């Protein structure tokens, strides 16, 4: 009987320990709250969390794959991500003085009009700096 109680106690302690370690190791997973698509041909979409920070980036075409290759946007605010995208687009020749066309669409909590205005400013500044 004594051995049985020791085995049960040991097993119970093991289960509790595993449960505690598993619970401590989990972070709250961030969920997508907004989507922003920027089209300058290349087309890039950003998936944003509730704080308008980038969770992931989607290259919508081959040019976009080239544009964002080995670049990290995760964790950036949408404004910083757009500035970085604008700089890359100018650097690789997708945007220049003769081609400043940018189309922005958004879904979710992001204000599309405010975002489009800041995007236009970021892209214009990137072209002028080049």
Secondary structure, DSSP 8 states (H G I E B T S, - for coil): -HHHHHHHHHHHHHHHHHHHHHHHH--------EEEEEESSSEEEEEE-TTSBEEEEEE-SHHHHHHHTT---TT-BHHHHHHHHHHHHHHTTSSBTTB---EEEEEESS-HHHHHHHHHHHHHHHHHH-
